[in-house]
């Protein structure tokens, strides 16, 4: 087969000396979305890739989408192999391995001022969108490395992917990759019909490790590595990441995935000097697909929450919740749960944990009330109250929600084999987030073509069509949450007073009187100035009341230790559980995953755990 009239080039055939090479065990594809403010960061990544000491087991190919070359277009680079036998005497990999435009479907004919003749009219190079750019790169890479044993795709650029239009965003012309487009591009080379999967999808993009992304690519990808929240442009040590694959190429992709996570965690530890929190995880999408239990688990939770947030049809007036206690429990769980990207995404594990705790507290509160009532009842009426309490609609519904939360938590444990967090702001991360805004979102809008016209759709309507949303009905719960928690319009002021102690408790303790209506009801409003519609988006306070450095809860004060590991002087430690561990003054405790990295010297290239005797000694010091 020929490309553009020329024989195809094999980027795995020749080494630096022109000798033949066997197919690599790992082909690593690095897509650098740099047609934006990340252009210089992409060059830094390329330099780190070039600095690795490679062997024949690993081949690295890169696609650099820059905002500077003319004519603009992606450049393909074979980082650790040459594309022919010729040697120009310059051993500079980044520039030696630039792939000619004709071999990457970017052919163009530049003006030739050395030739007085008018050049023939050729094909002009067109700027493609992100989906087409990634598709071309994968096609080129797999075509010349179709016999590799394992594949890893690294995506570097902007995020997030879910409910946004900024994933791998390029500016000239403006374009981004959508969730369904990522699945479509990957399915051209990976999936059931190809009888192979992408072993590792590594995403250095903000808010990528979401349950929606996992669902969308689970047929094409085995392991997904990424972050639930914000990531730094310099947050991944690519030289160490690729070196880890080179040194462990013969291990399973699952083990290599954990090695990659350790390399990132060790790198991010240094950013704690500036109190920068971070987290990342490995998601086993193959386990999700094999078990097929996550979908029914989330669907059951959605069904239970919709019932808990339903309205009482028999109430004298509309808009009365059937279970106000459950609505409050959901709101408090959402408030306390770990969140990302300006309260748009929530850690699914942590939300379920907080929700089951709040539901359980409601059960205990109602039981305590019954216990207090027993003291005022006749002896023959004291027995049998707990069975009757369990049989109430409220407690039945609370029990159902708690059981569903436990089911979702168990499934997340199965699909997240390894994760880490560093810092106080992200300490409740467990590896998988879910789209869960406080209010029904509108922006960003999406243009959808309907026949000859375009329809403007808000992001929530677009979100409904992703695979996770369709299979689990998660948007139905969100809609029920928005409906149950939205406040009523302020119509008039009220005066409040306590009722008589002997009044019927069905009315509560409060009596209110409404003032006569004085506001003017307007049917149409106009701006008084051109800037009236601007909204101040600055956030001036933290919604989450998380512990900070030297800022602990009263319950943790007795567990606090000093910087040198000693107990607080003059404070008697009284743990509820003798095995209860102490609390760091930092406001967050170092997890075992990260502790193992700290115990190993920073200059070491390996991540082996210390011996049993050393581990005990260091643990006491920590």
C-alpha positions in Angstrom: 0.0 0.0 0.0 1.2 3.5 -0.8 0.5 6.8 0.9 0.3 9.8 -1.5 2.2 7.8 -4.2 5.0 6.9 -1.8 5.7 3.6 0.0 4.6 3.5 3.6 7.1 4.3 6.3 7.5 1.9 9.2 8.4 3.7 12.4 9.3 0.5 14.2 11.6 -1.1 11.6 14.9 0.7 12.3 16.8 1.6 15.4 19.5 4.3 15.6 22.0 2.1 13.9 19.7 1.0 11.1 19.2 -2.5 12.5 15.9 -4.3 12.5 13.8 -4.3 15.6 11.1 -6.6 17.0 7.7 -5.2 17.7 7.6 -3.4 21.1 5.7 -4.7 24.1 4.2 -1.3 24.7 3.3 1.5 22.3 2.6 4.7 24.1 0.7 7.4 22.3 0.8 10.9 23.7 -1.7 13.5 22.4 -0.7 17.0 23.3 -3.6 19.5 23.0 -1.5 22.7 22.8 -3.5 25.0 20.5 -4.1 27.2 23.5 -2.2 28.5 26.5 -0.6 25.1 27.0 1.7 25.3 24.0 4.9 25.8 26.0 3.9 23.1 28.5 3.6 20.6 25.6 7.2 21.3 24.6 8.3 20.6 28.2 6.4 17.2 28.0 8.2 16.4 24.7 11.6 17.2 26.4 10.8 14.9 29.3 9.8 12.1 26.9 13.0 12.6 25.0 15.1 12.4 28.2 14.0 8.8 29.0 16.5 5.9 28.5 14.5 3.6 26.3 14.8 -0.1 25.4 13.2 -2.2 22.7 10.2 -2.9 24.8 8.6 0.6 24.6 7.9 2.8 21.7 6.6 6.4 22.2 4.8 8.4 19.6 3.5 11.9 20.1 1.1 14.3 18.4 1.7 17.9 19.1 -1.2 20.2 18.2 0.5 23.7 18.4 -0.8 27.2 18.0 2.4 28.5 16.5 3.5 26.6 13.4 2.6 27.8 10.0 0.5 26.4 8.4 -1.2 25.4 11.6 -1.6 21.7 12.1 -0.6 18.8 14.3 2.9 17.4 14.2 3.7 13.7 14.7 6.9 12.7 16.5 8.4 9.2 16.9 10.2 9.9 20.1 12.5 6.9 20.5 12.9 5.5 17.0 13.9 6.8 13.5 11.7 6.7 10.5 14.4 5.7 8.1 18.0 4.6 7.8 19.4 8.0 6.9 21.2 9.9 9.6 21.8 13.6 9.2 24.3 13.7 12.0 22.1 15.6 14.4 21.0 13.5 17.4 18.1 15.7 18.4 15.1 13.4 18.6 12.4 16.1 18.7 13.4 17.6 15.4 14.8 14.5 13.7 11.5 12.7 14.1 9.1 15.3 12.7 6.8 13.4 10.3 6.3 15.1 6.9 2.8 16.5 6.5 2.2 14.2 3.5 2.4 11.2 5.8 -0.2 12.6 8.3 -2.9 13.8 5.9 -1.7 17.4 6.3 -0.1 17.8 2.9 0.4 21.3 1.5 2.6 23.1 -1.1 4.4 26.2 0.3 5.6 29.0 -1.9 9.0 28.3 -3.4 10.9 31.6 -4.0 14.0 29.7 -5.3 12.0 28.6 -8.4 11.0 31.3 -10.8 8.4 29.0 -12.3 4.8 29.1 -10.9 4.4 26.2 -8.6 1.6 23.8 -9.4 -1.7 24.2 -7.6 -1.6 21.7 -4.7 -3.8 20.6 -1.9 -4.1 23.1 0.8 -3.7 22.1 4.4 -7.0 22.5 6.3 -7.4 22.9 10.0 -9.3 20.0 11.5 -11.4 19.8 14.7 -10.1 18.0 17.8 -12.0 14.7 17.1 -10.6 14.5 13.5 -7.1 15.4 14.7 -7.1 12.7 17.4 -8.6 10.2 14.9 -5.8 10.9 12.3 -3.1 10.5 15.0 -4.5 7.1 16.2 -4.9 5.9 12.6 -1.3 6.8 11.8 0.1 5.3 15.0 -1.8 2.0 15.0 -1.1 1.5 11.2 2.6 1.4 11.8 2.4 -0.3 15.2 -0.5 -2.8 14.8 1.5 -5.7 16.2 2.3 -4.1 19.6 1.4 -6.2 22.6 0.0 -3.3 24.7 -1.2 0.2 24.1 -1.4 3.3 26.3 -2.9 6.6 25.3 -2.0 9.7 27.2 -4.2 12.8 26.7 -2.7 16.2 27.8 -4.8 19.3 27.6 -7.7 21.1 29.0 -10.8 19.5 30.6 -13.3 18.6 31.8 -15.0 16.2 29.4 -18.5 15.8 31.0 -21.1 18.6 30.8 -18.6 21.0 29.2 -17.1 22.1 25.9 -13.4 22.6 26.8 -11.9 19.0 26.7 -8.7 19.1 24.7 -9.9 22.5 23.5 -8.1 24.3 20.6 -8.6 27.9 19.8 -7.9 28.2 16.1 -10.6 27.5 15.1 -12.3 26.8 18.4 -13.1 23.2 18.9 -13.3 20.5 21.7 -13.8 16.8 22.0 -17.2 15.6 23.2 -17.8 12.5 25.3 -19.4 10.4 22.6 -16.7 11.5 20.1 -14.0 10.1 22.4 -15.8 6.7 22.4 -16.3 6.8 18.6 -12.6 7.6 17.9 -11.3 4.9 20.2 -13.8 2.3 18.8 -12.1 2.6 15.4 -9.1 0.7 16.8 -10.1 -0.8 20.1 -13.2 -2.7 21.3 -14.9 -6.1 20.8 -14.8 -6.1 17.0 -11.0 -5.5 17.0 -10.5 -8.2 19.7 -8.3 -5.9 21.7 -8.6 -3.0 24.2 -6.6 0.1 25.0 -4.8 -1.2 28.0 -4.4 2.2 29.7 -6.1 5.6 29.1 -4.1 8.2 31.1 -5.7 11.6 31.2 -3.8 14.7 32.4 -7.0 16.8 32.2 -9.2 18.3 34.8 -12.1 16.3 36.1 -11.6 13.2 34.0 -12.1 10.3 36.4 -15.9 10.5 36.4 -18.3 7.6 36.3 -19.7 9.1 33.0 -16.4 8.8 31.2 -15.8 5.3 32.6 -19.2 4.2 31.2 -18.6 5.8 27.8 -15.3 4.0 27.1 -15.6 0.8 29.1 -15.9 -1.3 25.9 -12.7 0.2 24.5 -10.5 0.7 27.6 -9.3 -1.6 30.4 -7.7 0.9 32.8 -8.3 4.7 33.2 -5.9 6.9 35.2 -6.7 10.5 36.0 -8.0 13.0 38.5 -11.5 14.0 39.7 -10.6 17.6 40.2 -8.1 20.2 38.9 -4.7 19.2 37.7 -1.5 21.2 37.3 0.0 21.5 33.8 3.3 20.4 35.4 1.6 17.8 37.6 2.8 14.7 35.8 6.5 13.7 35.7 6.6 12.2 32.2 10.2 11.2 32.3 9.4 9.1 35.4 6.1 7.8 34.1 7.7 6.5 30.8 10.7 5.2 32.7 8.3 3.2 34.9 6.8 1.5 31.9 10.3 0.8 30.4 11.5 -0.8 33.7 8.3 -2.8 34.2 7.3 -3.5 30.6 6.9 -7.3 31.3 4.5 -6.7 34.1 0.7 -6.7 33.7 -1.1 -3.4 32.7 -2.8 -3.5 36.1 0.5 -3.4 37.9 2.0 -0.8 35.6 -1.1 1.4 36.3 -0.3 1.3 40.0 3.4 2.2 39.2 2.2 5.2 37.2 0.0 6.3 40.0 2.9 6.1 42.5 5.1 8.1 40.2 2.5 10.9 40.0 1.9 10.8 43.8 5.6 11.1 44.6 5.8 14.0 42.3 2.8 15.8 43.7 4.0 15.5 47.3 6.4 18.4 46.6 3.5 20.7 45.9 2.3 20.4 49.5 4.9 23.1 50.3 2.4 25.5 48.7 -0.6 23.7 50.3 -1.7 22.4 47.0 -4.1 19.4 47.3 -4.2 16.7 44.7 -5.7 13.3 44.1 -5.7 10.6 41.4 -6.9 7.1 40.9 -6.8 4.0 38.7 -10.2 2.8 37.5 -10.6 -0.8 36.3 -13.1 -0.5 33.6 -12.7 -4.2 32.7 -14.0 -5.1 36.2 -16.9 -2.8 35.7 -17.9 -4.5 32.5 -17.4 -8.0 33.7 -19.4 -7.6 36.9 -22.2 -5.4 35.4 -23.4 -4.5 38.9 -22.7 -0.8 38.9 -25.7 0.0 36.6 -28.3 -1.8 38.8 -26.7 -0.4 42.0 -26.9 3.2 40.8 -30.4 2.7 39.3 -31.6 1.3 42.6 -30.2 4.3 44.4 -31.9 6.6 41.9 -35.2 4.9 42.4 -35.0 5.1 46.2 -34.0 8.7 46.2 -36.8 9.7 43.8 -39.2 8.0 46.2 -37.6 9.8 49.2 -37.9 13.2 47.4 -41.5 12.7 46.2 -44.3 15.0 47.1 -47.4 14.1 49.2 -50.3 13.8 46.8 -52.8 13.7 49.8 -51.5 17.0 51.3 -54.1 19.8 51.6 -51.9 22.0 49.4 -49.4 21.1 46.6 -45.6 21.2 47.1 -45.5 19.4 50.4 -42.7 16.7 50.5 -43.6 13.2 51.6 -40.4 12.9 53.6 -38.9 16.3 54.6 -36.3 14.4 56.7 -35.0 12.6 53.7 -34.8 15.8 51.7 -32.7 17.4 54.4 -30.5 14.3 54.6 -29.8 14.5 50.9 -29.0 18.2 51.0 -26.7 17.8 54.0 -24.9 14.8 52.4 -24.4 16.8 49.2 -23.1 19.8 51.2 -20.6 17.7 53.1 -19.4 15.4 50.3 -16.2 16.0 48.4 -16.8 18.1 45.3 -14.8 19.4 42.3 -14.9 22.0 39.6 -16.8 24.7 41.5 -19.4 22.3 43.1 -20.3 20.8 39.8 -19.1 17.2 40.4 -19.2 15.2 43.6 -17.3 12.1 44.7 -19.9 9.3 44.3 -18.5 7.2 47.1 -18.3 10.1 49.6 -21.8 11.3 48.8 -23.2 7.8 49.4 -21.2 7.5 52.7 -22.5 10.9 53.9 -26.0 10.1 52.8 -26.2 6.8 54.6 -24.8 8.4 57.8 -27.4 11.2 57.6 -30.2 8.6 57.1 -28.9 6.5 60.0 -28.9 9.6 62.2 -32.5 10.2 61.3 -33.3 6.6 62.4 -31.5 7.0 65.7 -33.3 10.4 66.3 -36.7 8.8 65.8 -35.8 5.9 68.0 -34.7 8.2 70.8 -38.0 10.1 70.6 -39.9 6.8 71.0 -37.7 5.8 74.0 -38.5 9.1 75.7 -42.2 8.5 75.1 -42.0 5.1 76.7 -41.3 6.7 80.0 -44.7 8.4 80.0 -46.6 5.3 78.8 -48.2 2.6 80.9 -46.0 -0.5 81.3 -48.2 -2.7 79.1 -47.7 -0.3 76.2 -43.9 0.0 76.4 -43.2 -3.3 74.6 -43.5 -3.6 70.8 -42.6 0.0 69.9 -39.5 -0.8 67.8 -41.2 -3.2 65.4 -44.0 -0.6 64.9 -41.4 2.1 64.4 -39.5 -0.1 61.8 -42.8 -0.6 59.9 -43.4 3.2 59.4 -43.1 4.5 55.8 -40.3 6.8 56.8 -38.0 4.2 58.3 -38.7 1.8 55.5 -37.6 4.4 53.0 -34.5 5.3 55.1 -33.5 1.7 55.3 -33.9 1.3 51.5 -31.7 4.3 50.8 -29.0 3.1 53.2 -29.0 -0.3 51.5 -28.7 1.3 48.1 -25.8 3.5 49.2 -23.9 0.5 50.5 -24.4 -1.2 47.2 -22.9 1.7 45.2 -20.0 2.0 47.7 -19.2 -1.7 47.3 -19.2 -1.4 43.5 -16.8 1.6 43.6 -14.4 -0.4 45.7 -14.3 -3.1 43.0 -13.6 -0.7 40.1 -11.0 1.5 41.9 -8.0 -0.7 42.8 -5.7 2.2 43.7 -6.1 5.8 44.6 -4.4 8.6 46.6 -5.1 12.0 48.0 -2.6 14.7 49.2 -3.8 17.7 51.2 -6.9 18.6 53.2 -9.1 20.0 50.4 -9.3 16.6 48.6 -9.0 14.1 51.4 -12.5 12.6 50.9 -11.8 11.5 47.4 -12.3 7.9 46.5 -11.6 7.8 42.8 -14.9 8.3 40.9 -17.0 11.5 40.6 -20.4 12.1 39.2 -22.2 15.1 37.7 -24.2 16.7 40.6 -24.7 20.5 40.5 -26.7 22.2 43.2 -29.2 23.7 40.7 -30.3 22.8 37.2 -27.5 24.0 34.9 -28.0 25.9 31.7 -24.6 26.9 30.3 -22.7 25.8 28.4 -25.2 25.6 25.6 -24.8 23.2 22.7 -26.0 23.8 19.2 -27.9 20.7 17.8 -28.8 20.6 14.1 -32.5 19.8 13.5 -33.1 19.5 9.7 -32.0 22.9 8.4 -32.0 24.8 11.7 -30.0 24.7 14.9 -31.6 24.2 18.3 -29.9 25.6 21.5 -29.8 23.0 24.2 -28.6 23.5 27.8 -25.9 21.3 29.2 -28.3 19.3 31.4 -30.3 18.2 28.3 -27.1 17.2 26.5 -26.0 15.3 29.6 -29.1 13.1 29.5 -27.8 11.4 26.3 -24.5 10.1 27.7 -24.4 6.3 28.3 -24.3 6.5 32.1 -27.3 8.9 32.2 -29.4 6.7 29.9 -28.6 3.4 31.7 -28.8 4.5 35.3 -31.4 7.3 35.0 -29.2 9.6 37.1 -30.7 12.7 35.5 -34.1 11.7 36.9 -32.7 11.9 40.4 -31.1 15.2 39.7 -34.4 16.6 38.4 -36.1 15.3 41.5 -33.4 16.9 43.7 -33.7 20.3 41.9 -37.5 20.2 42.3 -37.5 19.2 45.9 -34.9 21.7 47.1 -35.7 24.9 45.1 -37.1 27.7 47.3 -40.4 29.3 46.9 -40.6 32.8 45.5 -40.6 35.5 48.2 -44.2 36.9 48.0 -44.6 38.8 51.3 -43.0 39.3 54.7 -44.2 37.3 57.7 -44.4 37.7 61.4 -43.7 34.6 63.6 -44.6 33.7 67.2 -44.7 30.6 69.4 -48.0 28.8 69.6 -49.6 28.0 72.9 -48.0 25.0 74.6 -51.4 23.1 74.5 -52.0 23.6 70.7 -52.1 20.6 68.4 -48.5 19.5 67.5 -49.6 18.8 64.0 -49.3 22.6 63.4 -45.9 22.7 65.0 -44.7 25.4 67.5 -44.9 28.3 65.1 -47.7 30.6 64.2 -47.2 33.0 61.3 -49.1 35.9 59.9 -48.5 37.3 56.4 -48.2 41.0 55.7 -50.5 42.5 53.1 -48.9 42.4 49.6 -47.0 45.7 48.9 -44.5 44.7 46.2 -45.3 45.6 42.6 -45.9 42.5 40.4 -44.0 43.0 37.1 -44.5 41.0 34.0 -41.6 42.5 32.1 -38.3 44.1 33.1 -35.7 45.9 31.1 -32.1 46.7 31.9 -31.2 50.1 33.1 -27.7 49.9 31.7 -25.5 47.8 29.4 -23.7 46.2 32.3 -26.7 45.3 34.5 -26.8 41.7 33.4 -23.2 40.9 34.6 -22.9 38.4 37.4 -20.0 38.4 39.9 -18.6 34.9 39.7 -15.9 35.4 42.4 -16.1 32.9 45.2 -15.2 34.6 48.5 -15.6 31.7 50.9 -15.4 27.9 51.1 -18.7 26.0 51.1 -17.1 23.0 52.6 -16.3 23.1 56.3 -13.2 20.9 56.0 -10.4 20.8 58.6 -7.4 22.9 57.7 -3.9 23.3 59.0 -4.1 23.7 62.8 -7.9 24.0 62.4 -9.5 20.8 63.7 -12.9 19.8 65.0 -13.4 19.6 68.8 -13.6 15.8 68.5 -10.1 15.7 66.9 -8.4 18.0 69.4 -7.7 15.2 71.8 -6.2 13.1 69.0 -3.9 15.8 67.8 -0.2 15.2 67.6 2.7 17.6 67.2 4.9 18.0 64.2 7.6 15.7 65.7 5.0 12.9 66.3 4.6 13.5 70.0 1.2 13.7 71.7 0.0 17.2 72.8 1.5 18.1 76.1 -0.9 18.3 79.0 -3.8 16.7 77.1 -5.0 13.3 78.1 -5.8 11.1 75.1 -9.2 9.4 75.4 -10.0 7.6 72.2 -13.4 6.1 71.8 -11.6 3.1 70.3 -8.2 2.0 71.7 -7.1 1.3 68.1 -8.2 4.8 66.9 -5.2 6.5 65.2 -4.1 10.0 66.1 -4.7 13.1 64.0 -2.1 15.2 62.2 -1.9 18.9 62.9 -2.0 19.4 59.1 -5.7 18.8 59.1 -5.3 15.7 56.9 -3.7 12.3 57.5 -1.3 10.7 55.2 -2.8 7.6 53.6 -1.0 4.3 53.5 -0.5 4.6 49.7 1.3 7.9 50.1 3.1 6.9 53.3 4.8 4.0 51.5 6.2 6.6 49.0 7.5 8.9 51.7 9.3 6.0 53.5 11.3 5.4 50.3 14.1 7.9 49.7 13.1 10.6 47.2 16.2 9.8 45.0 15.3 6.2 44.6 14.0 5.0 41.3 11.9 2.2 42.8 8.8 2.1 44.9 9.3 -1.1 46.7 7.7 -1.3 50.2 10.1 -1.3 53.1 10.8 -4.5 55.1 8.4 -5.5 57.8 10.8 -4.5 60.6 11.5 -1.1 59.0 7.8 -0.5 58.3 7.0 -0.8 62.0 9.8 1.6 63.0 8.9 4.2 60.5 5.2 3.9 61.3 5.8 4.9 64.9 7.8 7.9 63.8 5.1 8.9 61.3 
